[in-house]
Amino acid sequence: MIAALIHALRTSKKSRQQLAVERDVLDLRVRERTVHLSEAMDFSETIVRASPLPIGVYAEDGQCVRANEAYATLVGGTLKSLLAQNFETTASWKTSGLLATCHRALQSGQPQQLELNTVTTFGKEVWLDCHILPTMLNGKRHVLVQFVDLTERKNLESDLRNLAFQDPLTRIPNRRLLLDRLEHAVRMTKRQNSHGALVFIDLNKFKQLNDTHGHDVGDLLLVEVAKRLRQLVRDSDTVARLGGDEFVALFEGLAADPALARQQAARIEAKVQAALNQDYVLGDIHHKGSASLGTVLFQGDADDADMLLRKADSAMYFNKRGRPA
């Protein structure tokens, strides 16, 4: 009986010693784990700061807790201003859809992606490809937002489109875009039971101006003509330069009645003539301008866009006949 008691006491003492050892081992592991977590957080923060890609880390309540210089440069702000930012109160995040996408990432726990065009809080217009990664930081939910700047690429694409459809000198549509819009206008007149008018414009004495004062002055005249024509038309109408000193104005939505449509077209032609016949100040040169016009009406015509353009051209030359070149 006594021997059994002594054995039990010895066993109990050994268990306490074992527990103490295990407790010490556990404490060591906790300390090591804490150190590793601290090192990992420092390491991840270093990665964010050093990344060439713009990165921001936002808490679940929207507060920015990490940001790098690349992010500040992208949006046109500073690190201090970014760290003071809360995406819940940032207007550009709301209007662009980025705020809703971050909420979706937080709620689903799944990465999200969004391409957007916006003006940042700091007044810079950007195109961005945004990758939103839900993550944990200090035991709380966050999102890491990585931005890829698409602005230069989008601007280049826009420039290429403009080269394809825009006259480089006057910045108005070229022949290619005009024909596309004319085809659309023909279809619309048939659908809406209305008329359209195509006004072909040729500048008088343009060659003489070029020969006397040089092509730079001639270019100034072309730019001014385009400006005056744009001021005459509505947003639904089109002014285009075909090349040289030839312009075209396309007017849509005229009356269904042919007689009334002709009256409207005559008034339009008179306005165009009056605008182009005013004097021009081209640098130091004062130029008395004038133009020859030819107008055709159309309503769901069997003629295609090219044929309508040729008819307007012929009408213009008929009116120009006998005038000095």
C-alpha angles and dihedrals in degrees: 000000000000091000091053091051092050090050091050092050091049090049092049091050091051091050091053090051090049091049091051091052092048090048091052090049091049092049089051092050091049091051091048091048091050091051091048092050091049091049091047092051091048089048093049091047089051090052091051093049095046098042115115087212118082109255133179128179117206131191121232090261089057099257116141110235101168132030137156136217091254089060092049091050092048096055096034096245139103133260090249093053092047093051088052090053125106115193091212090069099034109109096204091056090054098046095043096051094243093116093054091047092053090050089051091052092049094048098044099035087224128122115255134199131203136174114207146167115214147142110248124230086259094057100257120134112222142170110217139185103207124199113192117197120186111221143162123248122177088348094303132107118259138162124229110209118199119190129204112198110230095168098105092045093048091048090051091050089050091050091051091050090049091051089053097047108018134073104241095215103046099023092228127119118291129220093279095056092041092057091049092051092044091055089051091048092052091054092048094052089056093046095045097036091237138122133244131203129216116200117195113202129197121180116231121229092007093135090051091053091050094047093048103041105017137253094286090065090044089054090052089055092051092050091049092048090052090049093051092047093050089054090056099052134074123237089260092056128077135225116192139175115223094189138283108020096331121115134172130205118200118200123190136189100045121156123292091229108085095217093050091045090053090052090050091048091050090053090049091050091050091052092050091048092049093049094050096043093063120104119271128217106208106179104293093345123095110203129190104217134198137163141205116229136197122188133193128184121217137186117179088322124194085226116093124231094269092053092049089051091051091049091052089047091052091049090052093051090048089056092042094054111118095018120115114262 
